[in-house]
Amino acid sequence: METFMILLPSMQDVQKFVNNISKINSDCDLICKRYIVDAKSLLGILSLDMSSPLELRIYSYDEDMKELIKEFLVE
């Protein structure tokens, strides 16, 4: 399992994130405080507070996957 902090400040970012993360053949979750949603679910993500960074968990991580999420990472 690998964890990353990401930021999704706009609706366009959320849509692009869901399109990219759906290409990953692994379970992925987004965590915001005490809420956990499927990272591949647009409606699930929209139910979160996106004003602060979210924790992304990818359960079967491969280094090639980082290319799909790199633009959303918090540095």
ROLOMAR-195306 format. One record per atom (N, C-alpha, C, O): atom name; residue in one letter; x negated, z negated, y negated; residue number from 1. Coordinates in pm, whole numbers, plus 32768, in hexadecimal, padded with zeros to 4 digits. Each point is the difference from the previous one (the first is absolute). Layout:
% ROLOMAR-195306
<atom: CA, rest: A, x: X, z: Z, y: Y, nr: NUM>
...
//
This chain:
% ROLOMAR-195306
<atom: N, rest: M, x: 7FAB, z: 8000, y: 8075, nr: 1>
<atom: CA, rest: M, x: 8055, z: 8000, y: 7F8B, nr: 1>
<atom: C, rest: M, x: 7FA6, z: 8000, y: 7F84, nr: 1>
<atom: O, rest: M, x: 7F9A, z: 7FBC, y: 7FFB, nr: 1>
<atom: N, rest: E, x: 808F, z: 8092, y: 7FA2, nr: 2>
<atom: CA, rest: E, x: 7FB7, z: 8008, y: 7F81, nr: 2>
<atom: C, rest: E, x: 8063, z: 7FE5, y: 7F8F, nr: 2>
<atom: O, rest: E, x: 8073, z: 802E, y: 8006, nr: 2>
<atom: N, rest: T, x: 7F62, z: 7F8A, y: 7F94, nr: 3>
<atom: CA, rest: T, x: 8058, z: 7FE5, y: 7F8E, nr: 3>
<atom: C, rest: T, x: 7FC1, z: 8037, y: 7F80, nr: 3>
<atom: O, rest: T, x: 7F86, z: 7FFF, y: 7FEF, nr: 3>
<atom: N, rest: F, x: 80D0, z: 8030, y: 7FB8, nr: 4>
<atom: CA, rest: F, x: 7FD7, z: 8037, y: 7F7F, nr: 4>
<atom: C, rest: F, x: 8062, z: 7FCE, y: 7F97, nr: 4>
<atom: O, rest: F, x: 8073, z: 7FE1, y: 801F, nr: 4>
<atom: N, rest: M, x: 7F60, z: 8018, y: 7F66, nr: 5>
<atom: CA, rest: M, x: 8058, z: 7FE4, y: 7F8F, nr: 5>
<atom: C, rest: M, x: 801B, z: 8085, y: 7FBA, nr: 5>
<atom: O, rest: M, x: 7FA3, z: 8048, y: 7FDD, nr: 5>
<atom: N, rest: I, x: 80DD, z: 7FD7, y: 800F, nr: 6>
<atom: CA, rest: I, x: 8025, z: 807D, y: 7FC0, nr: 6>
<atom: C, rest: I, x: 805D, z: 7FE5, y: 7F8A, nr: 6>
<atom: O, rest: I, x: 803C, z: 7F95, y: 7FF5, nr: 6>
<atom: N, rest: L, x: 7FCE, z: 80CF, y: 7FB5, nr: 7>
<atom: CA, rest: L, x: 8059, z: 7FF8, y: 7F8D, nr: 7>
<atom: C, rest: L, x: 8053, z: 807F, y: 7FFB, nr: 7>
<atom: O, rest: L, x: 7FCB, z: 806F, y: 8009, nr: 7>
<atom: N, rest: L, x: 80B8, z: 7F80, y: 7FE8, nr: 8>
<atom: CA, rest: L, x: 805F, z: 8070, y: 7FF8, nr: 8>
<atom: C, rest: L, x: 8050, z: 7FF2, y: 7F7E, nr: 8>
<atom: O, rest: L, x: 8071, z: 7FD0, y: 8004, nr: 8>
<atom: N, rest: P, x: 7F56, z: 8059, y: 7F8A, nr: 9>
<atom: CA, rest: P, x: 8040, z: 7FE6, y: 7F7F, nr: 9>
<atom: C, rest: P, x: 8078, z: 8058, y: 7FDE, nr: 9>
<atom: O, rest: P, x: 804F, z: 7FDB, y: 7FAA, nr: 9>
<atom: N, rest: S, x: 7FC0, z: 8098, y: 8097, nr: 10>
<atom: CA, rest: S, x: 806E, z: 8059, y: 7FDC, nr: 10>
<atom: C, rest: S, x: 8048, z: 8032, y: 807D, nr: 10>
<atom: O, rest: S, x: 7FCE, z: 7FF5, y: 8070, nr: 10>
<atom: N, rest: M, x: 80A9, z: 8041, y: 7F7B, nr: 11>
<atom: CA, rest: M, x: 804F, z: 8038, y: 806F, nr: 11>
<atom: C, rest: M, x: 7FB6, z: 8075, y: 8041, nr: 11>
<atom: O, rest: M, x: 8005, z: 800F, y: 807A, nr: 11>
<atom: N, rest: Q, x: 7FB6, z: 8042, y: 7F37, nr: 12>
<atom: CA, rest: Q, x: 7FB3, z: 8070, y: 8036, nr: 12>
<atom: C, rest: Q, x: 7F90, z: 7FCD, y: 805B, nr: 12>
<atom: O, rest: Q, x: 7FE4, z: 803D, y: 8068, nr: 12>
<atom: N, rest: D, x: 7FDD, z: 7F55, y: 7F71, nr: 13>
<atom: CA, rest: D, x: 7F98, z: 7FC4, y: 8054, nr: 13>
<atom: C, rest: D, x: 803A, z: 7FCE, y: 8085, nr: 13>
<atom: O, rest: D, x: 7FC3, z: 8010, y: 8069, nr: 13>
<atom: N, rest: V, x: 80B3, z: 7FB4, y: 7F90, nr: 14>
<atom: CA, rest: V, x: 8042, z: 7FCF, y: 807A, nr: 14>
<atom: C, rest: V, x: 801E, z: 8075, y: 805D, nr: 14>
<atom: O, rest: V, x: 7FE5, z: 7FF7, y: 8078, nr: 14>
<atom: N, rest: Q, x: 8053, z: 8074, y: 7F53, nr: 15>
<atom: CA, rest: Q, x: 8020, z: 8075, y: 8053, nr: 15>
<atom: C, rest: Q, x: 7F83, z: 803C, y: 803E, nr: 15>
<atom: O, rest: Q, x: 7FFF, z: 8021, y: 8077, nr: 15>
<atom: N, rest: K, x: 7F97, z: 7FED, y: 7F3A, nr: 16>
<atom: CA, rest: K, x: 7F84, z: 8039, y: 8034, nr: 16>
<atom: C, rest: K, x: 7FC3, z: 7FA4, y: 8069, nr: 16>
<atom: O, rest: K, x: 7FCC, z: 802F, y: 8065, nr: 16>
<atom: N, rest: F, x: 803A, z: 7F4D, y: 7F83, nr: 17>
<atom: CA, rest: F, x: 7FCB, z: 7FA0, y: 8060, nr: 17>
<atom: C, rest: F, x: 804A, z: 800B, y: 8086, nr: 17>
<atom: O, rest: F, x: 7FC0, z: 8003, y: 8069, nr: 17>
<atom: N, rest: V, x: 80C5, z: 8003, y: 7F93, nr: 18>
<atom: CA, rest: V, x: 804F, z: 8009, y: 807C, nr: 18>
<atom: C, rest: V, x: 7FDF, z: 8082, y: 8049, nr: 18>
<atom: O, rest: V, x: 7FF4, z: 8000, y: 807A, nr: 18>
<atom: N, rest: N, x: 7FFF, z: 806E, y: 7F3D, nr: 19>
<atom: CA, rest: N, x: 7FDB, z: 807F, y: 8040, nr: 19>
<atom: C, rest: N, x: 7F78, z: 7FF6, y: 8044, nr: 19>
<atom: O, rest: N, x: 7FEF, z: 802F, y: 8070, nr: 19>
<atom: N, rest: N, x: 7FB0, z: 7F92, y: 7F4D, nr: 20>
<atom: CA, rest: N, x: 7F7A, z: 7FF4, y: 8039, nr: 20>
<atom: C, rest: N, x: 7FFC, z: 7F9F, y: 8075, nr: 20>
<atom: O, rest: N, x: 7FC6, z: 801E, y: 8068, nr: 20>
<atom: N, rest: I, x: 8078, z: 7F6E, y: 7F88, nr: 21>
<atom: CA, rest: I, x: 7FFA, z: 7F99, y: 8068, nr: 21>
<atom: C, rest: I, x: 804D, z: 802B, y: 807D, nr: 21>
<atom: O, rest: I, x: 7FE1, z: 7FD1, y: 806D, nr: 21>
<atom: N, rest: S, x: 8082, z: 8087, y: 7F84, nr: 22>
<atom: CA, rest: S, x: 804B, z: 8031, y: 8074, nr: 22>
<atom: C, rest: S, x: 7FAA, z: 8057, y: 805A, nr: 22>
<atom: O, rest: S, x: 8023, z: 8016, y: 8074, nr: 22>
<atom: N, rest: K, x: 7F6D, z: 801A, y: 7F5A, nr: 23>
<atom: CA, rest: K, x: 7FA4, z: 8051, y: 8051, nr: 23>
<atom: C, rest: K, x: 7FA9, z: 7FAA, y: 805B, nr: 23>
<atom: O, rest: K, x: 7FBF, z: 8035, y: 805A, nr: 23>
<atom: N, rest: I, x: 8040, z: 7F49, y: 7F90, nr: 24>
<atom: CA, rest: I, x: 7FB1, z: 7FA4, y: 8052, nr: 24>
<atom: C, rest: I, x: 804E, z: 7FDE, y: 807E, nr: 24>
<atom: O, rest: I, x: 8074, z: 7FD7, y: 7FF9, nr: 24>
<atom: N, rest: N, x: 7F4D, z: 8038, y: 8078, nr: 25>
<atom: CA, rest: N, x: 8040, z: 7FE5, y: 8081, nr: 25>
<atom: C, rest: N, x: 7FE5, z: 7F6F, y: 8029, nr: 25>
<atom: O, rest: N, x: 7FC1, z: 7FE5, y: 8066, nr: 25>
<atom: N, rest: S, x: 8070, z: 7FBF, y: 7F49, nr: 26>
<atom: CA, rest: S, x: 7FEF, z: 7F72, y: 8019, nr: 26>
<atom: C, rest: S, x: 806E, z: 7FB5, y: 7FB5, nr: 26>
<atom: O, rest: S, x: 803B, z: 8035, y: 7FA2, nr: 26>
<atom: N, rest: D, x: 7FDF, z: 7F50, y: 8088, nr: 27>
<atom: CA, rest: D, x: 805D, z: 7FAD, y: 7FB4, nr: 27>
<atom: C, rest: D, x: 7FBC, z: 7FD4, y: 7F80, nr: 27>
<atom: O, rest: D, x: 7F8A, z: 7FDC, y: 8001, nr: 27>
<atom: N, rest: C, x: 80C0, z: 8027, y: 7F92, nr: 28>
<atom: CA, rest: C, x: 7FCC, z: 7FD9, y: 7F7D, nr: 28>
<atom: C, rest: C, x: 806A, z: 7FAC, y: 7FBA, nr: 28>
<atom: O, rest: C, x: 8076, z: 8023, y: 8000, nr: 28>
<atom: N, rest: D, x: 7F60, z: 7F6E, y: 7FC6, nr: 29>
<atom: CA, rest: D, x: 805C, z: 7FA7, y: 7FB8, nr: 29>
<atom: C, rest: D, x: 7FCE, z: 7FEB, y: 7F72, nr: 29>
<atom: O, rest: D, x: 7F88, z: 8007, y: 7FE5, nr: 29>
<atom: N, rest: L, x: 80D6, z: 7FE0, y: 7FC1, nr: 30>
<atom: CA, rest: L, x: 7FE1, z: 7FD6, y: 7F78, nr: 30>
<atom: C, rest: L, x: 8032, z: 7F72, y: 7FEE, nr: 30>
<atom: O, rest: L, x: 8070, z: 7FDF, y: 8027, nr: 30>
<atom: N, rest: I, x: 7F3B, z: 7FCD, y: 7F9F, nr: 31>
<atom: CA, rest: I, x: 8022, z: 7F74, y: 7FED, nr: 31>
<atom: C, rest: I, x: 8000, z: 7FE1, y: 7F6A, nr: 31>
<atom: O, rest: I, x: 7FA0, z: 801E, y: 7FB9, nr: 31>
<atom: N, rest: C, x: 80CC, z: 7FA4, y: 801B, nr: 32>
<atom: CA, rest: C, x: 800C, z: 7FD2, y: 7F76, nr: 32>
<atom: C, rest: C, x: 8037, z: 7F72, y: 8005, nr: 32>
<atom: O, rest: C, x: 8076, z: 7FEB, y: 801E, nr: 32>
<atom: N, rest: K, x: 7F34, z: 7FB5, y: 7FC5, nr: 33>
<atom: CA, rest: K, x: 8023, z: 7F72, y: 8007, nr: 33>
<atom: C, rest: K, x: 802F, z: 7FDF, y: 808E, nr: 33>
<atom: O, rest: K, x: 7FB0, z: 8002, y: 805D, nr: 33>
<atom: N, rest: R, x: 80CF, z: 7FE0, y: 7FB6, nr: 34>
<atom: CA, rest: R, x: 802F, z: 7FDB, y: 8087, nr: 34>
<atom: C, rest: R, x: 804D, z: 8071, y: 8044, nr: 34>
<atom: O, rest: R, x: 8038, z: 7FEB, y: 806C, nr: 34>
<atom: N, rest: Y, x: 7FCC, z: 808A, y: 7F58, nr: 35>
<atom: CA, rest: Y, x: 804A, z: 8072, y: 8038, nr: 35>
<atom: C, rest: Y, x: 7FA1, z: 8063, y: 8043, nr: 35>
<atom: O, rest: Y, x: 7F95, z: 8020, y: 7FCB, nr: 35>
<atom: N, rest: I, x: 8093, z: 800F, y: 80A9, nr: 36>
<atom: CA, rest: I, x: 7FB4, z: 8065, y: 804A, nr: 36>
<atom: C, rest: I, x: 805E, z: 8074, y: 801D, nr: 36>
<atom: O, rest: I, x: 806C, z: 7FEC, y: 8037, nr: 36>
<atom: N, rest: V, x: 7F6A, z: 808E, y: 7FA4, nr: 37>
<atom: CA, rest: V, x: 8050, z: 8077, y: 801C, nr: 37>
<atom: C, rest: V, x: 7FA9, z: 806A, y: 8042, nr: 37>
<atom: O, rest: V, x: 7F85, z: 7FFD, y: 7FF4, nr: 37>
<atom: N, rest: D, x: 80BA, z: 805E, y: 8050, nr: 38>
<atom: CA, rest: D, x: 7FBC, z: 8072, y: 803B, nr: 38>
<atom: C, rest: D, x: 7FCB, z: 8058, y: 7F8F, nr: 38>
<atom: O, rest: D, x: 804C, z: 802A, y: 7FA9, nr: 38>
<atom: N, rest: A, x: 7F32, z: 7FF2, y: 8057, nr: 39>
<atom: CA, rest: A, x: 7FC2, z: 804E, y: 7F94, nr: 39>
<atom: C, rest: A, x: 802D, z: 8092, y: 8001, nr: 39>
<atom: O, rest: A, x: 7FE9, z: 8048, y: 7FA0, nr: 39>
<atom: N, rest: K, x: 8057, z: 7FE3, y: 80CB, nr: 40>
<atom: CA, rest: K, x: 802F, z: 808B, y: 800A, nr: 40>
<atom: C, rest: K, x: 8092, z: 800D, y: 7FD2, nr: 40>
<atom: O, rest: K, x: 803A, z: 806C, y: 8008, nr: 40>
<atom: N, rest: S, x: 8001, z: 7F26, y: 7FC9, nr: 41>
<atom: CA, rest: S, x: 808C, z: 7FFE, y: 7FD7, nr: 41>
<atom: C, rest: S, x: 800C, z: 8000, y: 7F68, nr: 41>
<atom: O, rest: S, x: 7FDC, z: 7F9E, y: 7FBE, nr: 41>
<atom: N, rest: L, x: 8055, z: 80CE, y: 800C, nr: 42>
<atom: CA, rest: L, x: 8011, z: 800C, y: 7F6F, nr: 42>
<atom: C, rest: L, x: 805D, z: 7F93, y: 7FCC, nr: 42>
<atom: O, rest: L, x: 7FE1, z: 7FBF, y: 7F9C, nr: 42>
<atom: N, rest: L, x: 8090, z: 802C, y: 80A6, nr: 43>
<atom: CA, rest: L, x: 805E, z: 7F9A, y: 7FD4, nr: 43>
<atom: C, rest: L, x: 7FC5, z: 7F73, y: 800C, nr: 43>
<atom: O, rest: L, x: 8018, z: 7FAA, y: 7FAC, nr: 43>
<atom: N, rest: G, x: 7F9B, z: 8040, y: 80BD, nr: 44>
<atom: CA, rest: G, x: 7FBF, z: 7F7E, y: 8010, nr: 44>
<atom: C, rest: G, x: 7FA0, z: 7FE3, y: 7F8E, nr: 44>
<atom: O, rest: G, x: 7FFE, z: 7F91, y: 7FCB, nr: 44>
<atom: N, rest: I, x: 7FB1, z: 80D2, y: 8011, nr: 45>
<atom: CA, rest: I, x: 7F9F, z: 7FEF, y: 7F92, nr: 45>
<atom: C, rest: I, x: 8048, z: 7FE8, y: 7F7C, nr: 45>
<atom: O, rest: I, x: 7FD5, z: 7FAD, y: 7FB0, nr: 45>
<atom: N, rest: L, x: 8099, z: 809B, y: 8039, nr: 46>
<atom: CA, rest: L, x: 8048, z: 7FF1, y: 7F82, nr: 46>
<atom: C, rest: L, x: 8041, z: 7F76, y: 7FF3, nr: 46>
<atom: O, rest: L, x: 8025, z: 7FD8, y: 7F91, nr: 46>
<atom: N, rest: S, x: 7FE9, z: 7FDF, y: 80DE, nr: 47>
<atom: CA, rest: S, x: 8039, z: 7F7A, y: 7FF9, nr: 47>
<atom: C, rest: S, x: 7F98, z: 7F97, y: 7FD6, nr: 47>
<atom: O, rest: S, x: 8024, z: 7F8D, y: 7FE8, nr: 47>
<atom: N, rest: L, x: 7F5C, z: 809A, y: 8010, nr: 48>
<atom: CA, rest: L, x: 7F95, z: 7FA4, y: 7FDC, nr: 48>
<atom: C, rest: L, x: 7FE8, z: 7FFD, y: 7F6A, nr: 48>
<atom: O, rest: L, x: 8027, z: 805C, y: 7FB8, nr: 48>
<atom: N, rest: D, x: 7F99, z: 7F3B, y: 801A, nr: 49>
<atom: CA, rest: D, x: 7FD4, z: 7FF5, y: 7F75, nr: 49>
<atom: C, rest: D, x: 7F7C, z: 804B, y: 7FF5, nr: 49>
<atom: O, rest: D, x: 7F9A, z: 7FD1, y: 8032, nr: 49>
<atom: N, rest: M, x: 8068, z: 80A3, y: 7F8F, nr: 50>
<atom: CA, rest: M, x: 7F89, z: 8054, y: 7FFA, nr: 50>
<atom: C, rest: M, x: 7FB2, z: 7FED, y: 7F7E, nr: 50>
<atom: O, rest: M, x: 7FAA, z: 8053, y: 7FDF, nr: 50>
<atom: N, rest: S, x: 8072, z: 7F43, y: 7FD7, nr: 51>
<atom: CA, rest: S, x: 7FB7, z: 7FE7, y: 7F84, nr: 51>
<atom: C, rest: S, x: 7F76, z: 7FC5, y: 8019, nr: 51>
<atom: O, rest: S, x: 7FAC, z: 7FFD, y: 7FA6, nr: 51>
<atom: N, rest: S, x: 803C, z: 7FD4, y: 80D3, nr: 52>
<atom: CA, rest: S, x: 7F7D, z: 7FCA, y: 8025, nr: 52>
<atom: C, rest: S, x: 7FCE, z: 8046, y: 807E, nr: 52>
<atom: O, rest: S, x: 804E, z: 8042, y: 8045, nr: 52>
<atom: N, rest: P, x: 7F32, z: 7FB2, y: 7FDA, nr: 53>
<atom: CA, rest: P, x: 7FCB, z: 8042, y: 8079, nr: 53>
<atom: C, rest: P, x: 8047, z: 7FD0, y: 807F, nr: 53>
<atom: O, rest: P, x: 802B, z: 7F8E, y: 800A, nr: 53>
<atom: N, rest: L, x: 7FDE, z: 80CD, y: 8055, nr: 54>
<atom: CA, rest: L, x: 803D, z: 7FE5, y: 8082, nr: 54>
<atom: C, rest: L, x: 7F93, z: 8003, y: 806A, nr: 54>
<atom: O, rest: L, x: 7F9D, z: 8047, y: 7FF3, nr: 54>
<atom: N, rest: E, x: 8077, z: 7F6A, y: 8075, nr: 55>
<atom: CA, rest: E, x: 7FA2, z: 8002, y: 8070, nr: 55>
<atom: C, rest: E, x: 8030, z: 8065, y: 8068, nr: 55>
<atom: O, rest: E, x: 8071, z: 7FF9, y: 802E, nr: 55>
<atom: N, rest: L, x: 7F37, z: 8065, y: 7FF5, nr: 56>
<atom: CA, rest: L, x: 801E, z: 8064, y: 8066, nr: 56>
<atom: C, rest: L, x: 7FB5, z: 7FDA, y: 807F, nr: 56>
<atom: O, rest: L, x: 7F86, z: 7FEC, y: 7FFD, nr: 56>
<atom: N, rest: R, x: 80C3, z: 8009, y: 8071, nr: 57>
<atom: CA, rest: R, x: 7FC3, z: 7FE5, y: 8083, nr: 57>
<atom: C, rest: R, x: 8011, z: 807B, y: 8058, nr: 57>
<atom: O, rest: R, x: 8070, z: 802F, y: 8016, nr: 57>
<atom: N, rest: I, x: 7F21, z: 8003, y: 801C, nr: 58>
<atom: CA, rest: I, x: 8002, z: 806E, y: 8060, nr: 58>
<atom: C, rest: I, x: 7FCC, z: 7FC7, y: 8083, nr: 58>
<atom: O, rest: I, x: 7F8F, z: 7FD0, y: 8006, nr: 58>
<atom: N, rest: Y, x: 80C2, z: 8035, y: 8061, nr: 59>
<atom: CA, rest: Y, x: 7FE0, z: 7FB9, y: 807C, nr: 59>
<atom: C, rest: Y, x: 7F9F, z: 8047, y: 805C, nr: 59>
<atom: O, rest: Y, x: 7FBD, z: 7FBF, y: 8050, nr: 59>
<atom: N, rest: S, x: 803A, z: 80C3, y: 7FA7, nr: 60>
<atom: CA, rest: S, x: 7F9F, z: 804B, y: 8050, nr: 60>
<atom: C, rest: S, x: 7FB5, z: 805B, y: 7FA1, nr: 60>
<atom: O, rest: S, x: 8021, z: 8076, y: 7FF3, nr: 60>
<atom: N, rest: Y, x: 7F7B, z: 7F53, y: 7FCA, nr: 61>
<atom: CA, rest: Y, x: 7FBE, z: 8043, y: 7F91, nr: 61>
<atom: C, rest: Y, x: 7F8D, z: 8057, y: 802F, nr: 61>
<atom: O, rest: Y, x: 7FB5, z: 7FDC, y: 805B, nr: 61>
<atom: N, rest: D, x: 803F, z: 809A, y: 7F65, nr: 62>
<atom: CA, rest: D, x: 7F92, z: 805C, y: 8016, nr: 62>
<atom: C, rest: D, x: 7FCA, z: 8025, y: 7F76, nr: 62>
<atom: O, rest: D, x: 804F, z: 8010, y: 7FA2, nr: 62>
<atom: N, rest: E, x: 7F30, z: 7FFD, y: 804E, nr: 63>
<atom: CA, rest: E, x: 7FC2, z: 801C, y: 7F7E, nr: 63>
<atom: C, rest: E, x: 8038, z: 807F, y: 7FBF, nr: 63>
<atom: O, rest: E, x: 8001, z: 800A, y: 7F85, nr: 63>
<atom: N, rest: D, x: 802E, z: 8057, y: 80C9, nr: 64>
<atom: CA, rest: D, x: 803A, z: 807A, y: 7FC9, nr: 64>
<atom: C, rest: D, x: 8081, z: 7FE4, y: 7FB3, nr: 64>
<atom: O, rest: D, x: 8026, z: 804E, y: 7FA9, nr: 64>
<atom: N, rest: M, x: 801B, z: 7F45, y: 8076, nr: 65>
<atom: CA, rest: M, x: 807F, z: 7FDD, y: 7FBF, nr: 65>
<atom: C, rest: M, x: 7FEA, z: 7FD8, y: 7F6E, nr: 65>
<atom: O, rest: M, x: 805C, z: 800B, y: 7FAF, nr: 65>
<atom: N, rest: K, x: 7F2D, z: 7FC8, y: 802F, nr: 66>
<atom: CA, rest: K, x: 7FE7, z: 7FD1, y: 7F78, nr: 66>
<atom: C, rest: K, x: 8014, z: 8070, y: 7F9A, nr: 66>
<atom: O, rest: K, x: 8025, z: 7FE6, y: 7F8D, nr: 66>
<atom: N, rest: E, x: 7FC3, z: 8095, y: 809A, nr: 67>
<atom: CA, rest: E, x: 8013, z: 8073, y: 7FA7, nr: 67>
<atom: C, rest: E, x: 8093, z: 800A, y: 7FD3, nr: 67>
<atom: O, rest: E, x: 801B, z: 8029, y: 7F8F, nr: 67>
<atom: N, rest: L, x: 8042, z: 7FB2, y: 80C7, nr: 68>
<atom: CA, rest: L, x: 808E, z: 8008, y: 7FE1, nr: 68>
<atom: C, rest: L, x: 802F, z: 7F96, y: 7F9D, nr: 68>
<atom: O, rest: L, x: 8064, z: 8012, y: 7FBB, nr: 68>
<atom: N, rest: I, x: 7F53, z: 7F7E, y: 803E, nr: 69>
<atom: CA, rest: I, x: 802E, z: 7F92, y: 7FAB, nr: 69>
<atom: C, rest: I, x: 7FA1, z: 7FE0, y: 7F8D, nr: 69>
<atom: O, rest: I, x: 801E, z: 7FA8, y: 7FAF, nr: 69>
<atom: N, rest: K, x: 7F72, z: 809E, y: 8047, nr: 70>
<atom: CA, rest: K, x: 7F99, z: 7FDA, y: 7F9F, nr: 70>
<atom: C, rest: K, x: 8030, z: 8000, y: 7F6F, nr: 70>
<atom: O, rest: K, x: 7FD1, z: 7FAD, y: 7FB1, nr: 70>
<atom: N, rest: E, x: 808A, z: 80AC, y: 802A, nr: 71>
<atom: CA, rest: E, x: 802D, z: 8006, y: 7F74, nr: 71>
<atom: C, rest: E, x: 805A, z: 7F8A, y: 7FDA, nr: 71>
<atom: O, rest: E, x: 8019, z: 7FEA, y: 7F8A, nr: 71>
<atom: N, rest: F, x: 8018, z: 7FCB, y: 80D9, nr: 72>
<atom: CA, rest: F, x: 8059, z: 7F8F, y: 7FE6, nr: 72>
<atom: C, rest: F, x: 7FB8, z: 7F7A, y: 8005, nr: 72>
<atom: O, rest: F, x: 803A, z: 7F99, y: 7FDE, nr: 72>
<atom: N, rest: L, x: 7F48, z: 8066, y: 804D, nr: 73>
<atom: CA, rest: L, x: 7FB6, z: 7F84, y: 8012, nr: 73>
<atom: C, rest: L, x: 7FE2, z: 7FBC, y: 7F7A, nr: 73>
<atom: O, rest: L, x: 7FE5, z: 8042, y: 7F9C, nr: 73>
<atom: N, rest: V, x: 8021, z: 7F3A, y: 8067, nr: 74>
<atom: CA, rest: V, x: 7FDC, z: 7FAF, y: 7F8B, nr: 74>
<atom: C, rest: V, x: 7F6C, z: 7FE1, y: 800F, nr: 74>
<atom: O, rest: V, x: 7FD3, z: 7FD1, y: 8069, nr: 74>
<atom: N, rest: E, x: 7FE2, z: 8048, y: 7F30, nr: 75>
<atom: CA, rest: E, x: 7F70, z: 7FEC, y: 8007, nr: 75>
<atom: C, rest: E, x: 7FD8, z: 7F7C, y: 7FC5, nr: 75>
<atom: O, rest: E, x: 7F8A, z: 7FDE, y: 7FFD, nr: 75>
//
